[in-house]
Amino acid sequence: MSNHIENGQVRVLGIDLGKSVFQLHGVDARGKSVLKQRLKRDKLLEFMAQLPPCLVGMEASSGAHHWARKFQGYGHDVRLMAPQYVKPYVKRHKNDSVDAEAICEAVQRPNMRFVGIKSVAQQEILSLHRIRSLAVKNRTALVNQIRGLLAEYGIVFPKSIKQARRAIVLILSELHRGQGVADGDQQAGKRLSSHPVDSWGAGGVARV
């Protein structure tokens, strides 16, 4: 199929997003395929700017909201769909061309559930929440790893971030003073229970 199309011929366009190459599949008002084309990343915006406004479908994958906002700026009606809702429309062995065709088909379904296109501000807030969630997850994993390591030396402390900070600060302080910490959980437990909470640690030790 020729990559050349006449203005206004494409009424519905499915785009399979990639990191550097994008696969396009377009149909006319009768549903006939009139466009099958691969474009590099630096050519996509130029192509969409020249294409008369049409219905554009994409999977809500990485970068989709960015492209959706750009295409909306050119007057296109952009719809995002969750990948699992597009999968039933894949007719042949999966590849970029088949995926683009499936997206083009799925976006036309009257009962399709679409994903709202997020603004830059909305994405910034969502990104902050994701970063915080990841930081909390990593902190918990690190504390659990430290707790397991100390248990090998007979030192056990309650399962809380506050208690973990107390334990780590005390142990580092005693190591700095040349005192051992592998004396068994009885003596270590007594020291931990009597040591005041110091969020920033002793001797400049950073909090966990």
C-alpha positions as CSV (number, residue, x, y, z in Angstrom):
1,M,0.0,0.0,0.0
2,S,1.3,3.4,-0.9
3,N,2.3,5.8,1.9
4,H,0.9,8.7,-0.1
5,I,-2.7,9.7,0.9
6,E,-5.0,12.4,-0.2
7,N,-6.1,15.1,2.2
8,G,-9.2,14.2,4.1
9,Q,-8.9,10.5,3.1
10,V,-8.0,9.2,6.6
11,R,-10.9,9.4,9.0
12,V,-9.6,7.1,11.7
13,L,-6.0,6.6,12.6
14,G,-4.4,4.0,14.9
15,I,-0.9,4.6,16.2
16,D,1.3,1.9,17.8
17,L,3.6,3.9,20.0
18,G,7.3,3.0,20.2
19,K,10.5,4.6,21.6
20,S,11.9,5.6,18.2
21,V,9.6,4.2,15.5
22,F,5.8,4.5,15.3
23,Q,3.5,2.4,13.2
24,L,0.3,4.0,11.7
25,H,-2.8,2.4,10.3
26,G,-5.5,4.6,8.8
27,V,-8.9,3.9,7.3
28,D,-11.4,6.1,5.3
29,A,-15.0,6.8,6.0
30,R,-16.0,3.4,4.7
31,G,-13.5,1.6,6.9
32,K,-11.2,0.8,4.0
33,S,-7.4,0.7,4.8
34,V,-5.8,3.7,3.1
35,L,-2.6,4.1,5.2
36,K,0.0,1.8,6.5
37,Q,3.2,3.7,7.4
38,R,6.2,3.6,9.8
39,L,7.5,7.0,11.0
40,K,10.5,7.8,13.1
41,R,10.0,9.9,16.2
42,D,11.3,13.1,14.7
43,K,8.8,12.8,11.8
44,L,5.6,12.0,13.6
45,L,4.6,15.6,14.7
46,E,5.2,16.9,11.2
47,F,3.0,14.2,9.7
48,M,0.2,14.8,12.2
49,A,0.3,18.5,11.8
50,Q,-0.3,18.1,8.0
51,L,-3.0,15.4,8.4
52,P,-6.5,16.9,8.4
53,P,-8.3,16.4,11.8
54,C,-9.4,12.9,12.3
55,L,-10.1,10.3,15.1
56,V,-6.8,9.1,16.5
57,G,-6.5,6.0,18.7
58,M,-3.5,5.0,20.9
59,E,-2.9,2.7,23.8
60,A,-2.4,4.4,27.1
61,S,1.2,3.4,27.4
62,S,4.4,5.3,28.1
63,G,4.4,8.7,26.4
64,A,0.8,8.4,25.3
65,H,-0.5,11.5,27.2
66,H,2.3,13.6,25.8
67,W,1.5,12.6,22.2
68,A,-2.2,13.0,22.9
69,R,-1.8,16.6,24.0
70,K,0.3,17.4,20.9
71,F,-2.2,15.8,18.5
72,Q,-5.1,17.6,20.1
73,G,-3.2,20.8,19.4
74,Y,-3.5,20.0,15.7
75,G,-7.2,19.6,16.0
76,H,-7.4,15.8,16.1
77,D,-9.9,13.9,18.3
78,V,-7.6,11.7,20.4
79,R,-8.7,8.7,22.4
80,L,-6.5,6.6,24.7
81,M,-7.3,3.0,25.5
82,A,-6.0,0.5,28.0
83,P,-3.9,-2.2,26.2
84,Q,-6.0,-5.0,27.6
85,Y,-9.1,-3.6,25.8
86,V,-7.2,-3.4,22.5
87,K,-5.9,-7.0,22.6
88,P,-9.2,-8.7,21.5
89,Y,-9.0,-6.8,18.2
90,V,-5.6,-8.2,17.3
91,K,-6.4,-10.5,14.3
92,R,-3.0,-12.0,13.5
93,H,0.4,-12.8,14.9
94,K,1.4,-9.8,17.0
95,N,3.7,-7.1,15.4
96,D,3.7,-3.3,15.1
97,S,1.6,-3.2,12.0
98,V,-1.0,-5.6,13.4
99,D,-1.1,-3.7,16.6
100,A,-1.8,-0.4,14.8
101,E,-4.6,-2.0,12.9
102,A,-6.1,-3.4,16.1
103,I,-5.9,0.1,17.7
104,C,-7.6,1.6,14.7
105,E,-10.4,-1.0,15.0
106,A,-10.8,-0.7,18.7
107,V,-11.1,3.1,18.9
108,Q,-14.2,2.9,16.7
109,R,-16.1,0.6,19.0
110,P,-19.1,2.4,20.6
111,N,-18.7,0.5,23.8
112,M,-15.0,1.1,24.2
113,R,-13.8,2.4,27.6
114,F,-11.3,5.3,27.1
115,V,-8.7,6.7,29.4
116,G,-8.8,10.4,30.2
117,I,-6.0,12.5,28.7
118,K,-4.0,14.1,31.5
119,S,-2.8,17.6,31.5
120,V,0.9,18.4,32.3
121,A,-0.2,19.5,35.8
122,Q,-2.1,16.3,36.5
123,Q,0.9,14.2,35.3
124,E,3.2,16.2,37.6
125,I,1.0,15.4,40.6
126,L,0.8,11.8,39.6
127,S,4.5,11.5,39.2
128,L,5.1,12.9,42.6
129,H,2.8,10.4,44.1
130,R,4.6,7.6,42.2
131,I,8.0,8.8,43.3
132,R,6.9,9.0,47.0
133,S,5.3,5.5,46.8
134,L,8.6,4.1,45.4
135,A,10.6,5.8,48.0
136,V,8.5,4.4,50.8
137,K,8.6,0.9,49.2
138,N,12.4,1.1,48.9
139,R,12.7,2.4,52.5
140,T,10.6,-0.5,53.8
141,A,12.7,-3.0,51.8
142,L,16.0,-1.6,53.2
143,V,14.7,-1.6,56.8
144,N,13.6,-5.2,56.4
145,Q,17.0,-6.2,55.0
146,I,18.8,-4.5,57.9
147,R,16.4,-6.2,60.4
148,G,17.2,-9.6,58.9
149,L,20.9,-8.9,59.0
150,L,20.9,-7.8,62.6
151,A,18.8,-10.8,63.6
152,E,21.7,-13.0,62.5
153,Y,23.6,-11.3,65.4
154,G,20.8,-11.8,67.9
155,I,19.5,-8.3,67.7
156,V,15.8,-7.9,67.2
157,F,13.8,-4.7,67.3
158,P,10.1,-3.9,66.7
159,K,8.7,-3.6,63.2
160,S,8.4,0.1,62.8
161,I,10.5,2.8,61.0
162,K,10.8,4.7,64.3
163,Q,12.3,1.7,66.1
164,A,14.5,1.0,63.1
165,R,16.0,4.5,63.3
166,R,16.6,4.0,67.0
167,A,18.3,0.7,66.5
168,I,20.5,1.8,63.6
169,V,21.6,5.0,65.3
170,L,22.5,3.2,68.5
171,I,24.4,0.4,66.8
172,L,26.4,2.8,64.6
173,S,27.2,4.9,67.7
174,E,28.5,1.9,69.6
175,L,30.5,0.7,66.6
176,H,32.0,4.2,66.4
177,R,33.0,4.0,70.1
178,G,34.5,0.5,69.6
179,Q,31.7,-1.4,71.4
180,G,30.5,-4.7,69.9
181,V,26.9,-5.2,69.0
182,A,26.9,-9.0,68.6
183,D,26.6,-9.7,72.3
184,G,23.1,-11.3,72.0
185,D,19.7,-9.9,71.9
186,Q,19.3,-9.5,75.7
187,Q,21.9,-6.8,76.2
188,A,21.2,-5.2,72.8
189,G,17.5,-5.1,73.6
190,K,18.2,-3.4,76.9
191,R,20.3,-0.7,75.2
192,L,17.7,-0.2,72.5
193,S,14.9,0.2,74.9
194,S,16.8,2.8,77.0
195,H,18.2,4.8,74.1
196,P,16.2,8.0,73.2
197,V,15.0,8.5,69.7
198,D,17.3,10.7,67.7
199,S,15.8,11.1,64.2
200,W,19.1,12.4,62.8
201,G,21.3,9.9,64.6
202,A,24.5,10.3,66.6
203,G,27.7,11.6,65.3
204,G,26.1,12.9,62.1
205,V,24.5,9.6,61.1
206,A,21.8,10.2,58.5
207,R,18.3,9.0,59.1
208,V,17.1,5.9,57.1
